């Protein structure tokens, strides 16, 4: 995100098939970062609704969307001037 964005270095954008899956993705990421890296987010929003869960880890902001929410908000289009890096989930 730098130098275009002053509040974070990276956006991580993930998509679950439905709100149940977005909640599971968030739960797993949160648990692993807490346990393995001792990282807690500064703030989290959207866990109740589940269509868009956003967690602010300062240097990284995690976005977990349902397909409809991701299509509606289109963060990739909003920040299209920032280089994207695609990560294959199987490689992670």
PyMOL commands that place a pseudoatom at each C-alpha (Angstrom):
pseudoatom trace, name=CA, resn=UNK, resi=1, chain=A, elem=C, hetatm=0, pos=[0.000, 0.000, 0.000]
pseudoatom trace, name=CA, resn=UNK, resi=2, chain=A, elem=C, hetatm=0, pos=[2.928, 2.337, 0.541]
pseudoatom trace, name=CA, resn=UNK, resi=3, chain=A, elem=C, hetatm=0, pos=[3.503, 5.033, -0.688]
pseudoatom trace, name=CA, resn=UNK, resi=4, chain=A, elem=C, hetatm=0, pos=[-0.148, 5.515, -1.731]
pseudoatom trace, name=CA, resn=UNK, resi=5, chain=A, elem=C, hetatm=0, pos=[-1.505, 4.838, 1.750]
pseudoatom trace, name=CA, resn=UNK, resi=6, chain=A, elem=C, hetatm=0, pos=[-0.243, 6.360, 4.989]
pseudoatom trace, name=CA, resn=UNK, resi=7, chain=A, elem=C, hetatm=0, pos=[-1.960, 4.074, 7.518]
pseudoatom trace, name=CA, resn=UNK, resi=8, chain=A, elem=C, hetatm=0, pos=[-0.757, 0.587, 6.544]
pseudoatom trace, name=CA, resn=UNK, resi=9, chain=A, elem=C, hetatm=0, pos=[1.806, -1.256, 4.462]
pseudoatom trace, name=CA, resn=UNK, resi=10, chain=A, elem=C, hetatm=0, pos=[-0.374, -4.092, 3.177]
pseudoatom trace, name=CA, resn=UNK, resi=11, chain=A, elem=C, hetatm=0, pos=[-3.964, -5.083, 2.582]
pseudoatom trace, name=CA, resn=UNK, resi=12, chain=A, elem=C, hetatm=0, pos=[-4.630, -8.809, 2.680]
pseudoatom trace, name=CA, resn=UNK, resi=13, chain=A, elem=C, hetatm=0, pos=[-7.902, -9.574, 0.922]
pseudoatom trace, name=CA, resn=UNK, resi=14, chain=A, elem=C, hetatm=0, pos=[-9.556, -12.974, 1.211]
pseudoatom trace, name=CA, resn=UNK, resi=15, chain=A, elem=C, hetatm=0, pos=[-12.940, -14.319, 0.169]
pseudoatom trace, name=CA, resn=UNK, resi=16, chain=A, elem=C, hetatm=0, pos=[-15.088, -16.946, 1.834]
pseudoatom trace, name=CA, resn=UNK, resi=17, chain=A, elem=C, hetatm=0, pos=[-18.042, -18.542, 0.098]
pseudoatom trace, name=CA, resn=UNK, resi=18, chain=A, elem=C, hetatm=0, pos=[-20.511, -17.375, 2.760]
pseudoatom trace, name=CA, resn=UNK, resi=19, chain=A, elem=C, hetatm=0, pos=[-20.613, -15.639, 6.149]
pseudoatom trace, name=CA, resn=UNK, resi=20, chain=A, elem=C, hetatm=0, pos=[-19.941, -18.877, 7.968]
pseudoatom trace, name=CA, resn=UNK, resi=21, chain=A, elem=C, hetatm=0, pos=[-16.751, -19.379, 5.988]
pseudoatom trace, name=CA, resn=UNK, resi=22, chain=A, elem=C, hetatm=0, pos=[-15.610, -15.762, 6.415]
pseudoatom trace, name=CA, resn=UNK, resi=23, chain=A, elem=C, hetatm=0, pos=[-16.006, -16.218, 10.174]
pseudoatom trace, name=CA, resn=UNK, resi=24, chain=A, elem=C, hetatm=0, pos=[-13.957, -19.427, 10.021]
pseudoatom trace, name=CA, resn=UNK, resi=25, chain=A, elem=C, hetatm=0, pos=[-11.214, -17.724, 8.012]
pseudoatom trace, name=CA, resn=UNK, resi=26, chain=A, elem=C, hetatm=0, pos=[-11.085, -14.873, 10.513]
pseudoatom trace, name=CA, resn=UNK, resi=27, chain=A, elem=C, hetatm=0, pos=[-11.093, -17.243, 13.496]
pseudoatom trace, name=CA, resn=UNK, resi=28, chain=A, elem=C, hetatm=0, pos=[-8.178, -19.244, 12.072]
pseudoatom trace, name=CA, resn=UNK, resi=29, chain=A, elem=C, hetatm=0, pos=[-6.073, -16.214, 11.124]
pseudoatom trace, name=CA, resn=UNK, resi=30, chain=A, elem=C, hetatm=0, pos=[-6.719, -14.580, 14.491]
pseudoatom trace, name=CA, resn=UNK, resi=31, chain=A, elem=C, hetatm=0, pos=[-5.883, -17.738, 16.458]
pseudoatom trace, name=CA, resn=UNK, resi=32, chain=A, elem=C, hetatm=0, pos=[-2.665, -18.417, 14.561]
pseudoatom trace, name=CA, resn=UNK, resi=33, chain=A, elem=C, hetatm=0, pos=[-1.378, -14.860, 14.736]
pseudoatom trace, name=CA, resn=UNK, resi=34, chain=A, elem=C, hetatm=0, pos=[-2.176, -14.730, 18.430]
pseudoatom trace, name=CA, resn=UNK, resi=35, chain=A, elem=C, hetatm=0, pos=[-0.602, -18.102, 19.221]
pseudoatom trace, name=CA, resn=UNK, resi=36, chain=A, elem=C, hetatm=0, pos=[2.371, -18.210, 16.837]
pseudoatom trace, name=CA, resn=UNK, resi=37, chain=A, elem=C, hetatm=0, pos=[3.297, -14.527, 16.513]
pseudoatom trace, name=CA, resn=UNK, resi=38, chain=A, elem=C, hetatm=0, pos=[1.719, -13.069, 19.668]
pseudoatom trace, name=CA, resn=UNK, resi=39, chain=A, elem=C, hetatm=0, pos=[-0.076, -10.510, 17.496]
pseudoatom trace, name=CA, resn=UNK, resi=40, chain=A, elem=C, hetatm=0, pos=[-3.451, -9.033, 18.330]
pseudoatom trace, name=CA, resn=UNK, resi=41, chain=A, elem=C, hetatm=0, pos=[-5.318, -6.626, 16.076]
pseudoatom trace, name=CA, resn=UNK, resi=42, chain=A, elem=C, hetatm=0, pos=[-5.731, -3.009, 17.132]
pseudoatom trace, name=CA, resn=UNK, resi=43, chain=A, elem=C, hetatm=0, pos=[-9.354, -3.234, 16.043]
pseudoatom trace, name=CA, resn=UNK, resi=44, chain=A, elem=C, hetatm=0, pos=[-11.764, -5.669, 14.396]
pseudoatom trace, name=CA, resn=UNK, resi=45, chain=A, elem=C, hetatm=0, pos=[-15.120, -4.990, 12.789]
pseudoatom trace, name=CA, resn=UNK, resi=46, chain=A, elem=C, hetatm=0, pos=[-17.757, -7.001, 10.965]
pseudoatom trace, name=CA, resn=UNK, resi=47, chain=A, elem=C, hetatm=0, pos=[-17.563, -10.240, 12.919]
pseudoatom trace, name=CA, resn=UNK, resi=48, chain=A, elem=C, hetatm=0, pos=[-21.253, -10.118, 13.807]
pseudoatom trace, name=CA, resn=UNK, resi=49, chain=A, elem=C, hetatm=0, pos=[-22.505, -9.714, 10.223]
pseudoatom trace, name=CA, resn=UNK, resi=50, chain=A, elem=C, hetatm=0, pos=[-19.677, -11.639, 8.567]
pseudoatom trace, name=CA, resn=UNK, resi=51, chain=A, elem=C, hetatm=0, pos=[-20.016, -10.209, 5.052]
pseudoatom trace, name=CA, resn=UNK, resi=52, chain=A, elem=C, hetatm=0, pos=[-16.898, -8.063, 5.500]
pseudoatom trace, name=CA, resn=UNK, resi=53, chain=A, elem=C, hetatm=0, pos=[-14.592, -8.686, 8.431]
pseudoatom trace, name=CA, resn=UNK, resi=54, chain=A, elem=C, hetatm=0, pos=[-11.746, -6.212, 8.747]
pseudoatom trace, name=CA, resn=UNK, resi=55, chain=A, elem=C, hetatm=0, pos=[-8.900, -6.535, 11.246]
pseudoatom trace, name=CA, resn=UNK, resi=56, chain=A, elem=C, hetatm=0, pos=[-6.282, -3.821, 11.672]
pseudoatom trace, name=CA, resn=UNK, resi=57, chain=A, elem=C, hetatm=0, pos=[-2.846, -5.141, 12.593]
pseudoatom trace, name=CA, resn=UNK, resi=58, chain=A, elem=C, hetatm=0, pos=[-1.308, -1.697, 11.846]
pseudoatom trace, name=CA, resn=UNK, resi=59, chain=A, elem=C, hetatm=0, pos=[1.257, -2.801, 9.220]
pseudoatom trace, name=CA, resn=UNK, resi=60, chain=A, elem=C, hetatm=0, pos=[-1.314, -5.161, 7.697]
pseudoatom trace, name=CA, resn=UNK, resi=61, chain=A, elem=C, hetatm=0, pos=[-5.071, -4.760, 7.362]
pseudoatom trace, name=CA, resn=UNK, resi=62, chain=A, elem=C, hetatm=0, pos=[-6.929, -8.026, 6.804]
pseudoatom trace, name=CA, resn=UNK, resi=63, chain=A, elem=C, hetatm=0, pos=[-10.189, -7.988, 4.833]
pseudoatom trace, name=CA, resn=UNK, resi=64, chain=A, elem=C, hetatm=0, pos=[-12.311, -11.148, 4.643]
pseudoatom trace, name=CA, resn=UNK, resi=65, chain=A, elem=C, hetatm=0, pos=[-15.292, -10.798, 2.301]
pseudoatom trace, name=CA, resn=UNK, resi=66, chain=A, elem=C, hetatm=0, pos=[-18.205, -12.811, 1.034]
pseudoatom trace, name=CA, resn=UNK, resi=67, chain=A, elem=C, hetatm=0, pos=[-18.270, -12.772, -2.794]
pseudoatom trace, name=CA, resn=UNK, resi=68, chain=A, elem=C, hetatm=0, pos=[-21.160, -10.269, -2.882]
pseudoatom trace, name=CA, resn=UNK, resi=69, chain=A, elem=C, hetatm=0, pos=[-19.481, -7.862, -0.454]
pseudoatom trace, name=CA, resn=UNK, resi=70, chain=A, elem=C, hetatm=0, pos=[-16.146, -8.099, -2.268]
pseudoatom trace, name=CA, resn=UNK, resi=71, chain=A, elem=C, hetatm=0, pos=[-17.868, -7.319, -5.556]
pseudoatom trace, name=CA, resn=UNK, resi=72, chain=A, elem=C, hetatm=0, pos=[-19.768, -4.413, -4.016]
pseudoatom trace, name=CA, resn=UNK, resi=73, chain=A, elem=C, hetatm=0, pos=[-16.817, -2.712, -2.291]
pseudoatom trace, name=CA, resn=UNK, resi=74, chain=A, elem=C, hetatm=0, pos=[-14.229, -3.550, -4.999]
pseudoatom trace, name=CA, resn=UNK, resi=75, chain=A, elem=C, hetatm=0, pos=[-11.151, -2.613, -2.969]
pseudoatom trace, name=CA, resn=UNK, resi=76, chain=A, elem=C, hetatm=0, pos=[-8.909, -3.794, -5.774]
pseudoatom trace, name=CA, resn=UNK, resi=77, chain=A, elem=C, hetatm=0, pos=[-10.473, -1.167, -8.059]
pseudoatom trace, name=CA, resn=UNK, resi=78, chain=A, elem=C, hetatm=0, pos=[-10.406, 1.538, -5.397]
pseudoatom trace, name=CA, resn=UNK, resi=79, chain=A, elem=C, hetatm=0, pos=[-6.676, 0.961, -4.831]
pseudoatom trace, name=CA, resn=UNK, resi=80, chain=A, elem=C, hetatm=0, pos=[-5.820, -0.002, -8.431]
pseudoatom trace, name=CA, resn=UNK, resi=81, chain=A, elem=C, hetatm=0, pos=[-2.755, 2.259, -8.478]
pseudoatom trace, name=CA, resn=UNK, resi=82, chain=A, elem=C, hetatm=0, pos=[-1.117, 0.083, -5.796]
pseudoatom trace, name=CA, resn=UNK, resi=83, chain=A, elem=C, hetatm=0, pos=[0.733, -3.021, -7.069]
pseudoatom trace, name=CA, resn=UNK, resi=84, chain=A, elem=C, hetatm=0, pos=[-1.047, -6.278, -6.291]
pseudoatom trace, name=CA, resn=UNK, resi=85, chain=A, elem=C, hetatm=0, pos=[0.646, -9.484, -5.232]
pseudoatom trace, name=CA, resn=UNK, resi=86, chain=A, elem=C, hetatm=0, pos=[-1.386, -12.649, -5.711]
pseudoatom trace, name=CA, resn=UNK, resi=87, chain=A, elem=C, hetatm=0, pos=[-0.677, -15.437, -3.254]
pseudoatom trace, name=CA, resn=UNK, resi=88, chain=A, elem=C, hetatm=0, pos=[-1.850, -18.954, -4.005]
pseudoatom trace, name=CA, resn=UNK, resi=89, chain=A, elem=C, hetatm=0, pos=[-3.636, -20.246, -0.901]
pseudoatom trace, name=CA, resn=UNK, resi=90, chain=A, elem=C, hetatm=0, pos=[-2.101, -23.680, -1.385]
pseudoatom trace, name=CA, resn=UNK, resi=91, chain=A, elem=C, hetatm=0, pos=[1.401, -22.173, -1.249]
pseudoatom trace, name=CA, resn=UNK, resi=92, chain=A, elem=C, hetatm=0, pos=[0.755, -20.539, 2.098]
for i in range(1, 92): cmd.bond("trace and resi %d" % i, "trace and resi %d" % (i + 1))
show_as sticks, trace
zoom trace
